[in-house]
Amino acid sequence: MNARAAFALLGAVLLALFVVGEVRRRAGPSAAGRRFFRHPPAAWGMFILTFFVAVALAAPWVAPYGPSITLEIVALKNQPPSLLHPLGTDLYSRDVWSRLVYGSRVSLSIGALAMLVAVTVGAVVGAVAGYVRRWVDTALMRLVDVGLAVPRIFLLLMAIALWEHLPLALLVLLIGLTGWFGTSRLVRAEVLTLRERDFVAAARAAGAGGPRIIFRHVLPNVAAPIIVSAALGIGNVMLLEAGLSFLGLGVPPPMPSWGNMIADGAAQLATAPWTTVFPGVAIALVVMALNAVGDALRDAFDPRRATA
Amino acid sequence: MSELLLRVRDLKTYFVTEQGGGTARAVDGVSFDLHAGETLGLVGESGCGKTVTSLSLLRLVPEPPGHILPGSFVELEGRNLLVLAPKELRAIRGNEMAMIFQEPMTSLNPVFTVGDQIAEAAIVHQRLGRRAARARAIEMLALVGIPDPETRVDSYPHQLSGGMRQRVMIAMALVCHPKVLIADEPTTALDVTIQAQILELLARLQTELGMAVILITHDLGIVAGTVDRVLVMYAGEVVETAATPELFARPLHPYTEGLLASVPRLDTPWPRRRLHSIPGQVPAATAWPSGCRFHPRCPYAWDRCVAEDPPLLDAGTGDPGSHGVRCWLLAEPARRTRQRPP
């Protein structure tokens, strides 16, 4: 590990600390901010998330080597962690730390983008079903029932099996399109109560049409539960991506993702555990951080929960 | 008499209840006229159909379970609103006919600034741009007497008091200068001093903008102070209609009589008697009584009231149609034997 990488890493840590401190300073005094930071893991989770996002963005500086560079196929194969290679090297003499850093780009962006797709579809479907009611509601919700009844991993495996070389964008889309069912139910339930509220009647009396009411008046009121479910959902998507990559169906090698790093290292678990343990720890950390932040957000958005 | 704006004839709005309770005839044959600049008061107990009547005018009754029966007419300047296409109807809502809702606390969207909400109707109907809409919202806030409108326009509803929110609601309804304003108990959620301010504001705006107002209330004090003509509703029907002074001086329907007697007065002589109340309560809308719907609670009722439903009879003031009463007492005045309640 060279000085540049060390500095960049330090920079990422400081940035994450700064962001957490700044958020705490600004949001802390408000009631919602107090509820958020009442959870000790929330600040930690936020720190971990900002750290990994910073690392992912600054990957070329934080990583001493390229993600797929084989350094010295014989001499530097499966080296344990050392000063030069802080997380060791893998079977192909690639620097695990560098791969982990570049892998964060892939894993985090798949998680975030797939969740974005899922949340968008789920919110629109849920809002339309809940607002329009009648047969539209029935049709959409039966579709959701079907989607929830079929195990997601099999749905994905089936879809992925249709392509020989799956483009990443398609993988993201597929994960997103199999993950919106829960969100749509949540949103529909919220919309069902919101549509009876007086301000919706007031908007109708003012001459607003259906789409305008759904998207301008109703959906913004569901923002809080949507954000919470998205935060909790990203972790899930990342685990799913890791699982698919582990099965060799997700991110194609040599592009590193945390999932396929584990898959690559699985064979040497006994002799070179660092090749699997570190990406595993990274996944676990990020997923736990997302859950902590999601939980804290839920309390922050809902005053009733926090007092209980 | 000034120009006829709104003509409502035989308005019937029924609700089909799911639990086998049958059909609730919430509004059952209401007719009235509304002229430009006039204030019409709609009074009656809770459950008489006042709110459903007002919602029906804009076709805001949730369908299902509700539906407005064919044969009903709501004519705004010659156009029957009940047969308009949804798009044409939206062009009227909030533009030519607007509504102020009962609850200022819940009728504002919590996630938008009041400025955005006031401007909404103007954006929808007049296609105003962002800046023009904001300017209009500020102008409206000033019009309804909110101090410091330039900063208040960016407030969220929870940052305002009840009276302020009600003013915002009024501003929302008036932003397109509607010809008809429906105010559904605009002051019930407010305390008395604010009530007076809001009513004064409404009266002032009405003279400034020359609109017609339908004021729904169960507060006869408000009626006496602000309304030109009163429609007393009971059990989905208009039971008495008259100009306000006439109604207060000569209430002819026993229900109106009862309502007026139920108002506490400061000038009752000592020793005071217990405040009058109409016995019983409004029956369920799924099972209106036979004959005259008020007969189970009426102190004068006799067998004819049970058997026959009275039409709206003319009280004979010399001006036909100016004072109508749905009561058989008009046909048989001698039956008004019991002393009027105090």
Interface residues (C-beta under 8 A of the other chain):
Chain A: R197 D198 F199 A201 A202 A203 R204 A205 A206 G207 A208 G209 R212 H217 P220 N221 A223
Chain B: L58 L60 P86 K87 R90 A91 I92 R93 G94 N95 A98 M99 F101 Q102 E103 T106 S107 L108 N109 P110 V111 F112 E120 A121 V124 H125 M169 M172 A173
